[in-house]
């Protein structure tokens, strides 16, 4: 349910980011003060300075995120995440349009909402709602299979390692970085930076290395081994193998879903590690049975 709270609150933090980036980077392209409210006819009727507007927008995003995080955590239902996505999509589109209406004006009283504001809001709300509803009901992997543990001596040192990744995710990240550079030149630096950062994150999380040793399980991403996920040997309640599909986790790559997390690069066999807290980490990796057997042996040896 903790993951459900994150999924319920996160859309609002994402939704307000474009408007805040625009207000923070537009500089001389914005009048002082800026229009903050528009009447029924779409014409500006209230004004303030842009940094106050940026602060109000950020506070609104944080407040809405907190509310939907609590609601989603308490209910545990997919509809709450879908409702959060719909609200965030609509709100983000309208806030961005309000900020964009001030661009390249010397007098904010001349601002009016763009014609695309409400069509964009409807599309954004619908798309975000569908994405939210597509979140799986639970992260627990159906039918994990136990494997026999290895025999380890009291002082025997062992380790196991495999690389994981998806080449197409690397290409996607590179494409977004290139698109961000182009948008930064052709549109505005803030937009380009946001797209470029998204691309860099996609590329960084597109490859990794899975390691099992006396410390437990480590999944290290990217060429520098960071960021990384660790499950200490003392935390492991079970290490098993299961057949999984990316649709169970809402997609490919690093996934946060109710009940745990996943590092999902393909369909097929995966290592499923269950913590003593009950949360699971699922990793699609070659030869997961050996990794599970070794983790079971390491965990058993710590308890002896």
C-alpha positions, 0 to 999 in steps of 0.5 A: 500500500505504500507504493500505492500512496506514491503512485497516488501522489506523484502525478501532481508533483509531475503535473506542476513541474512544466509550469514551474520550469516555464516561470523559472526560466522564461525571464524577460519574456514574462511581464511583471506582474503576471496574470494569475487568474482568468475570467469566464471569457478567458481574459486576465483579471488577477495578477501577481509576480512570477515567483509568487505564482511559481511558489503557489503552483509548487504548493498546490502540487505538493498539497494535492500530492499529499491528499491523494497519497493519503487517499490512495494509501487508505483505499488501496484501490486503482480508481484512486490512482486513476482519479489522481492522474485525471486531476493532475493531468487537468490541473497541470495543463491549465496551470501551464496554459495560465503561465504560457498566456503571459509569454512575450507580453509587456502588459499582463492585462492583455493576457488571455487563455490559449484556445488549446487550454481545455482540449489539452486539459481533457486529453491530459486528464484522460491519458493520465487517468488511463495510466493510473488505472493500468497500475496492477492491483498487486506486485506479488508475482503469481506462482513463485517457485522455490529452489533447493538452497546450495550447501555452503561451508561456514567460511566459504566465500561465493558470489554470482553476477549477471548483467541485465538491460534492454538496448532499446531503452538505451536508444530511447534515452539517447533519443530523448537527450537529442530531442531535449537539446533540440528543444532547448535551442528551438523552444526554450532551455527549460523545456529542453532540460526537462526532456534531456533529464528524462532521457538521461534517467531512461538511459541510466536505468536501461542497463545494470548488473545483478550481484549475489554475495555474502552481503545479499542482493545488489542491483547496480544501474548504469556504467558507474553502478549507480543508483543501486538497490540492495537487499541485505542478507538479514532482510531476506525471507525467501528467494524464489523464481517466477515467470513474469511479464512486463504488463504485470509491472506496468511496463519495462525498466525500474518499476514501483508497484504496490507491494514491491519493486521490479527491474523488468527488461523482458518477459520470462524467468525472474528472481523474486526476493521477498523481504521479511517486511513482505515487500518483493523485489523482482529482477528479470535476469539469466539463471535466476535459479542459481541466484535464488539457491545462493541467496537461500544458502547465505540467508540460512548460514546467517541464521545458524 
